[in-house]
Structures are given as structure tokens and as C-alpha cells.
Amino acid sequence: MDDANGARFRAGLGYGLLAYTLWGLVPLYFAALKHAGVPALEILAHRIAWSLPVLLLLTACVGGFADLGRVLRSRKLVLTLLASSLFLAVNWLLYIYATVTDRVTEASLGYYMMPLVNAALATTVLGERLRPLHYPALALVAVGVAVPFAASGTFTWLAVVLPISFGVYGLIRKRVAVESVTGLTVESLLMLPPSLGYLIYLSAAGENHFAGVGTTNALLAVSGIVTVVPLLLFTLSIRRLPLLAVSFLQFVSPTVQVLLAVTVLGETLTPDRVAAFACVWAAVAVFVGDAVWQARRNARGEPTAVRRRVTDASNDTRRLTAVGSPGISAPVTR
């Protein structure tokens, strides 16, 4: 690796680590809003409303209004982004709900499952084939989901719906020819009318917390920055790093989340949750280990027939990573 490429890689690594660390710290922000008495749905409405000005400013800085106009003039693109915005809103709402109901541990368990959810979506929707080691990895995830259910008799639906909603969102954005910031700007525009309508309703009912104390106002006003800054850092990272490196970095966020949940937010890791995490971590290790092994074989070079299979597997890895790496064609959802 020459000096220029080395510097590029180090910069990308720094941007990526900072982005995923900030996403991991987001529960602290939502917990502060929870203590201020702001409910999850209102937090979501404010997050959408305050993100749009930041995104428009960012669009102006990168000269992206021409591309924004192109997308808005396309009925097909707008309808596609309307569908993706619905899944994005569901994912955002569930993540906020997880924080304000003291279920950050469960949410982090869900985000550890992202590579495996992507693998399942790619297989069932895109017709891609799983590699042999993906099957035991998926089986371990299934066991991880089943363990808390068997122990408590309650289904860990949040840990399942969070990665699925984001996986479907990423799948839609993967297949639409729209840049990351432009796409999120359009999605925010589409989500703005119901968000503003809800906030106006809360104001009329005297329940809009933005009319309250200054600290709460400031917390709500920075929700756009909290949303957009990690996205920008991730975009800078993804342009400088191989996708395999990004697939490693994506585990920083749920790791930070679970550490925060236990050490700061007062949540406890019950034995069944520990067992569930062990299963999912083992599945992730199998999944990432297989990807590294395939990449090394491809780098060494193989006989023609084997190289063809490895190339196909590498392409599958790129597609799977892109589905869950929204900086390529979709924003991350925290």
C-alpha cells in the first residue's frame, strides 16, 4: 500500500470509526429526551422536521440541487423513495422506542444481526446463493432469537423487526439510482407533511415539548445534526474504504450501544440475553470469517473455475454489504 493509498485508508478508517461510534452513542441523546418527557412519536416528528434544513444546507454545499430536482421530477423515483421512507420511519421510531423504554440491549442485539438479515434478503429477494458457512451462521441467529423467548415466554420482536425494517429499507435504496444525501433529502421531504401535521396538532393541544424549557428546545433542535453528521462521516468513510473493512466497522455501533445500556442506562444483561448475544456473536464471527477467507483466496489467485466461484462470492459480499451499508446508496437509520 503506497503512501497515498495508506493515508486514504487511514482517513476512511477514522471517519468510519467516528461515524459508528456516534451512532452507538445516540441512545444517550434519546435518553435525555426521554428524561425531558418527550414521547417516541414526537421525537421522530422533530427528528424528521429538523433533519430537512440540515440536509438542504448539505445539498447546497455539495451542489446537489440539480440532482435533487431530477429525482423530484421522476414519479417512479419519488414513489420508490416513498416506500423506502416508510421503512425508514418505522426503523427510526422503533429505535427511539427501544431507548425510551429501556430496551437498548435488545436493539443492539438486532443490529448485530444485520449482515445475516442482509444475507437472507439477498437470497429470498435477489436470488443470490448463500455460501456453505452462511447456513450455520443463520442457524445460530435463529437460536439466539429463540433463547430469550424460551426463557421468558416473550418474543424479542424488537430485535427482529429493527434489522428487518432497515434491511428492507437498504434493499429498496440499493436498487434505486439516487445518491445518499439526495435520497435522504427526498425521503425527509416526503415524511415532512405528516410530521409537521403531528407537531401542529401537539401544539394546538398544548403538548408540543418544543414550547417548553430551553434545554428541551435545544435538544430537539439539534436532532437534525444528530441524524446527519454521522451520515456525512459514513459517506466520507465508504468512499475511502473497501466494503469488507466497512463490514467490520458496522459492529462498533451495537457494541457501544450494549456497553452504554449496561454501564450508563441501567439495563441488565439477563442470562438468556447473554446466551442470545453469544449465539449472535458466534454467527457474526462465522459470517465475517468466511468473508475474509474468500477475500484472501481471491487475492492469492485460484485456478479458473475456483476463481469464478470466488468472484461470484465476492460480488455477493459486495451486494450484501451494500444492502446494509446505506452510505453507498442509503443512509443509516440510527
N, C-alpha and C positions, 0 to 999 in steps of 0.2 A: 504494500500500500504506500504510494508516494505521499509527499508532504501535503499536497493539496487535497487529495482524497482522504488522508488521515484527519486533516483539520475539518473537512466536511462531515466525516463520520462522527468526530467528537462533538461538533456543534449539534448535529442531529440527535445524538445521544443525550446531550444536555437539554435540548428543547423537549425531547420526549419524556425524559425523567421528570422534568418540571411540570409538564402537562399532566401526566398521570398522577403525580404527587398532589397537584392542586385538585384534581378530580377526587382523589382519595380523601382530601380534607373538606370537601363540600358538605358532608354531614354536619360539621361544626357550624357552618353558616345556617343550614336549615334548622339545627337545634336552637340557635339563637333566635330565629323567627318563631319557633315553637314556644320558647320561653316568653316571647312577647305576645303570645296568644293568637298568632296568625294561623288559621287552619290551612290544610294542604291545598285545597282548591284555590284559595285566594293567593297563596304563594305562587302557584302555577300561573294564574292570570297575570300577576305582576311580573313574573319572570318573562313571559311572552311579550308583554307590553314594553318592558324596559329593555329587552334584547334588541328590538327593532331599531331604535335610534343608534345603538352601538354598531349594529350590522350595516346600517345605511352609511354611517361615518366610515366604517372599514371599507365598504364598497367604493366610496368616493376616493379614499386614499389609494386604492389599487386600480382605479379607473374601470370599475366593473359595471357601470350603469348601462353600457351598450349591451352587455351580455344579459343583464337583468331585464332589459326591455325585450330582448329576443325571447327569453323564456316566458315572460308575461304575455307575449303575443301568440304563443303556441298553446292552443286549447289542450292538446294531448299532454304536453309537459305540465301544464297547470293542474290538470286532473290527476296526473301521476303523483305530483308533489302534494296534492290534497290528500291522497291516500297515505303517502309517507308521513305527512304532518299529523294525521290521526294516530298512527302508531307512535310517533314521537311524543305527542301529548300524553298518551296513555303511559308511556315509559317514564316520562318526567313526573307525572302525577304519582305513579306507584313508587318511584324512588323518594320523592318528597314524603309520601305517606309512610314509607319504611322508616324514615328518620324521625318524624313527629310521633310515631307510635312505638319508638324504641325497638325497631327491628332491623337495625343496620347490619347486624351479623347475618341475618337471613338474606338481606340484599347482596352482601358481599359474596355469600355462597353462590347466589345466582350468577354474578358476574364472572366467577371462576369457571362457570360452565360455558361461557361464550364460545370458545373455539369448538366445543363439541356440539353446541346448538348450530353453529355455522356448518359443521360437517353434516349434520342431519338435514338441514335445509338444502344444502348443495346436492345431497343425494336424492331427496324426495322431489325437489323443485327443478333443479338444474340438470338432473340426470347424471351427475358425476358419481364415480365409484369410490367407495371407501377403500383405503389400504387395509391390509390384514390387521395391523395393530390398532386401527380405529375401533374395531368391534369390541375388544376387551375394555378400551377406554370408555366407550359409550355404556357398556355394561356396568362399569364402576360408578359412572354418574347416576345410572338408574338405581343402584344400591344406595348411593349417597342420598338420593331423594327419598327412598323408601325407609331408611333408618329412622329419621325423626317421626315419620308417620306411624311406623310400627311401635315406637317408644311412647308416643303421646296420643296417638289416635287422631291427630290433626294433620291435614295435608299442608305441606310447606309450599302453598300455591304462589306466594310472592317470589320465592327463589326460582320458580319455574316460569312464571309469567314475565318477569323482568327480562331475562335473557331472550325469551321467545319474541317479545314485543320489539326489542331492539334488533334481534336477528332479522325479523321480517322487515323492519324499517330499513336496515342496512341492505337487505336483498333488493328492495324496491329502488333505493338510491344507487345501488351498484349497476342497475340496468337502465338508468336514465342519464342522458348525456348533459349533465349540469355540474358546474364546478361547486366545490364545497360551500364557500361563502355565499355564492349566488343562490344555491339551493336552500340553504338555511334562511336566507333573507326572504325568499318567496314563501317558504313554509311559515315563517313568522307573520308575514302579511296575511296569509290565509287563516292563521289562528287568531289574528288580532281582533276581528269583529266580535266573536263570542267572548273573548277575554275582556275587551272594553265594555261590552254589554253587561257582563257579570260584575265588573268593577263599578259601573254606573248604578247597577241595582243595589250593590252593597252600600254605595254612598247614599242612595235615596233612603235606604233602611237604617242608615247611621251605623253600619257595621264595617265600613272600609277602614282598615287599620292604618292606611296611609294618612288619614286625617288625625291620627293620634299623636303620640310623643315623637320628639325629634329623632331619637335613636332608632325607633322602628321605621320612621320615614327614610332615614339614611340606609338602613339595611335593605329595605325594599327597593330603593332607587339603584343600589349597586348590583341588583340581581342580574341585570344585563351584562355587566362587566364580569361577574362570577361565571356566567354562561359562556361568553365569547372569548375571553382571554385564554383559557385552556385550549379552546378550539384552534385559535390562531397559533399557539405554540405547537400543537399537534400537527397542524398543516406544515409549519416550518420543519418539523421533525421528519415527517413522512416523505418530504422531498429530498432528504439527505440520507436516509437510512434504507437498507434492504428490508423487504417486508418481513423476513424471518426475524430480524432484530426487533421490529415492532411487535411481533407476536410474543416475544419475551417481555417487552416493556408493559404490555397490557395487563400483566398480573400485578404490577405495582399498585394500581388503584384499589382493587379489592383487598389486597394485603394491608394497605394503610387503613382502609375502612374497618376491617375487623380488629386491628390494633386499637383504633380510636374507640370502637364500640366497647371494648373490654376495659381499656385504661382510663377513658375520659367520660364516655356517655353512660357508664354504669350498667352496661349489659353484661350478662354472664354466659359463659360457654358451658352448656349442659353436656353431659357425656354423649348423648345422642347427636348433638351438633358437632362435637369433636370427631365422632366417628364419621359423620357425614362429610366434614371437611377433609378427613384423612382419605376417604374414597375419592373425592373430587380432586384433591392434590395429586393423588396417585394417577388418576385419569389424565390430568394435565401433564404430569411427568411423562407418561406414555406417549401422549399426543405430541409434545414438543420434542421428546427424544427421537421419535420417528421422523419428524420434520428435519431435525439436524442430521440424522443418519442419511436421509435421502439427499440432502444438500451436499454432504461430504462425498457421497458416491458420485453425484453429478459433477462435482468439482474435480474429482480424480479422473473421471472418464471411464466409460464402460464399453463392452462390446456393443455393436449397433443395436441389437434387439433389446438389450438391457437398457441402453441409453434412451431408447424411445420410451420405454416404460417409466424410467426415472423422470424424463422430460414431462410426460403426461402427469406424473405425480406432482412434480414441481409446479406445473401450471395449475393443478387442483389446489395446491397450497396457496398460490397467489390469489386465486379466486376466493378461497375460503377466508384467507386473511382479509381480503378487501371487503368481504361482506361484513366483517366485524371490525373493520378499521375505517371508520367513517371519514377520517381526514382525507381519504382518497376520493371518495365521491359522496360522502355523507358526514355530518357532524356527529360527534359522540354525544351521549344523551344525558350525562350527569347533570 
